Amino acid sequence: MLFNLGVNIIMLFILICLNSPLHLSLVHIFQESYGLCFVPLLQKIVSSGDSDKNEGLDFEEFSKYLKEHEKKLKLTFKSLDKNQDGRIDAKEIQQSLKDIGVNLTDRDAEKILNSIDADGTMSVDWNEWREHFLFNPANNLQEIIRYWKHSTVLDIGDSLTIPDEFTEEEKTTGVWWRQLVSGGAAGVVSRTGTAPLDRMKVFMQVHSSKSNKISLVGGFKQMIKEGGVASLWRGNGVNVIKIAPETAIKFMAYEQYKKLLTKDGGKIQSHERFMAGSLAGATAQTAIYPMEVMKTRLTLRKTGQYSGMFDCAKKILKKEGVKAFYKGYVPNILGIIPYAGIDLAVYETLKNAWLSKYAKDTANPGVLVLLGCGTISSTCGQLASYPLALVRTRMQAQASMAGSEQVSMSKLVKKIMQKEGFFGLYRGILPNFMKVIPAVSISYVVYEYMRSGLGISK
């Protein structure tokens, strides 16, 4: 084991020091021999250890990097080694992860252990730990388990999810804003690509009923006949514009709420993370809610009714006053709790179930599994919060509907139940579900391209 570690260090230093065409050849040979991807790894090590900022490492800088990194790994190892016997077992991993808000089954803890345990003793000593993580950018336990995080790329047009967390390293190096920009660009493209289905959802939520049944095909025909093919994208402009302020407010609010809810220097627990995320979502929604109302009005508008977003805002303000910009606010805020709660719970359950059944030598489910879990969990979250979303949309649209009575949330729910029954609260859910898979797929592809373009290594 120590021999292999020495070979790895010597080969890595040779790769760093060489500044010739031979460099790339050695990288490829080493990749084939050891199954390691060294190009992004080298970049990270050089940037971390390059104290004189000359875009290269000399032996002294390289040695200093290894010593500093090994110190951090030693501290993490000691924090995991609860009984101080010089070895880490599955129970110690389980307890350490529980302390930072991640609950694992015995089987999952054993899988994490097996991925590090080189000699098959069902425990990890310092040498095994060091060899596994020495050339890994992870410096602490939170970073080592980053693959448990909920993916940020799942944008299905309803931004009610809990924001992602960023490590201190990501915040200081600027990776956090690149992640947010990548996610924002992915949201713009995915929302634009699925805008016709989103408009159909809103159209059916407001106009469909037992006496006026609107089919998917019939609805599209009606919209195209009234305003042409371009009318299928009505309301998309506002839906795209609100991504940036909503994401920024949610991220900043989340960081502040975490500080308020955790004790000084303490680790954030699962329930505190959920509360902070829900409060951040509510704060962001409160700030950008007038744009939500305008999005609904513009989505439902007839040809010539509004010339654009500003014209829509002027007419609403003139005819209905400031209060009109917050119609449907209560059901919208109430919808955050079931959506975020069920989304997280289903996500964790599905991911852990997959790991228990299919994972053998690793505790990392892989990106496709995480995407699948995220898609299903988001769908379940929508299913639970959809009645509140429908009530919100109808309240937002009340003034624009001819002869529509202006009623409160409770009265509107009673009215829908009396006239259309329970399933009346789920009008328009078909196009809503139809857009989930294409939205997630488009969002993921664009996100990955943007990450690559902005220099974020995988």
Steps between C-alpha positions, in 0.01 A plus 500: 500500500771750600701402190200583278457832682866584440469415130189717472677800664812467283299462178275793590798725572659403165175594324487837676862589432509405131418787268538334159299293246608193699277626784171405332633163387591411857157614619327266257732209584440556871123520445501165319725337757329620816147581385527857632400828335798725578442804281239679720675358808832656401333835441348494850826398668702762310251778585491392867876474548623779272603754767699729265218499235730408209254231376739222592631305802858454608600217735473721810146613411396144419639369829323778691171418327527133597585582862212749538252268332613205712449707817138567403444134422652403837260732685203350313622147574531580872151653509360176353701274730267536799669242726853615401619146415664607173234335282158608367212252485150522349338610829740793533425610142128472569524708819722767341263548207205514741675784684494713182139417415537194269323186622627169358397138543759247620524363147564841343773576758666168414497593130681826571752305708551237227577768241801608713599168664788366288594191708148364565515524880166692523687790659717782366837596647687827445703369204188384314325830571799705385555303180130523408468878551852641456439613142133572554402869536277412797639650821225421750207269564242730342694505173562125505122435503407773247347244264209470744388852413178555307578598141454864409434437130140383532303802381141418414371856515379485862789627713380375837795274575753555779815679375833322467774554755853601407821421684730775627748409225230541234406840643857633508600365158190630323365155413169587670406775253603283205269229634215750535560645152507148354175413679341828387594442135367145522174637640465756220542238226285232666215740580504639146502150353200389707312835496213372278422226754525753784256733325263207438516415872401854601232514227340176628533602867297816437257413218445123515200365693235227485284714274796624293733205454824594325714223355871534439466503118188719510670751729803535273277542195300769680813693602660479152175609333473802730860623485711282273786265590693778679213531750606166653790689662291774663617569854837330445691829505402577860548136598861519377578849634398407856756216521794730580347706787324198647817287503715780642253589778445134588874430520578806715199448727588131545850588621359751751228267631756223551706734718193599702378144555831336593690547823834678494746277318253210497419277205166550327257214558256353246191671649686833522606469136138434400374799703768730358421385146125546544546848648740593219247381244225702667723810508586469130138438403386805700751722319424384146129414540374798291688342208314174562168686469615671179617166361152354549326804349736507199462124453119532485486825303317532170663653194541875548403502871853590621794624293751357746602454863509871589166567330350212697638640830363850421150374418480276809618786724256749344190276502553284811762667720811366673310218677442329164870418479466272805183310411550131571798571724375291796445170310833557324691529828309208654599286200873531579485279811338186346699540179843537661429246778371224274763575235785452751345199673428310176843590360684360804277189516547412132873564507554288813277222362710488181823489699370219722393287203750567223816669633782258572838664545407866513272738687472736201178429305619677184351795314233310306358344816500838676325660201238224502445541875476877459247474217273264693531697826419830323197338339377373839554845650292655222226240546467596868507877446307515171156589647657804668671592173167482315325717759788750481474520119123550506530776756771668292279481191167596661495864383585403142211251476173653376227487766728325750423553868789621720506243782738395776712184499263298722190601303671418171595151624139437613367626167731270301415199720126562469496550124777268383578267789842411641659443159406854405801603710722314255394667174799538268719247676554294181703767311672579830625141529578482128752784532698345790720256304583735209562788744737291714679358193550841334600655831761233572664517155520882503626499860785264416600704192494822702706347783759385246501840328548684830790275599333290772649151495274204568 
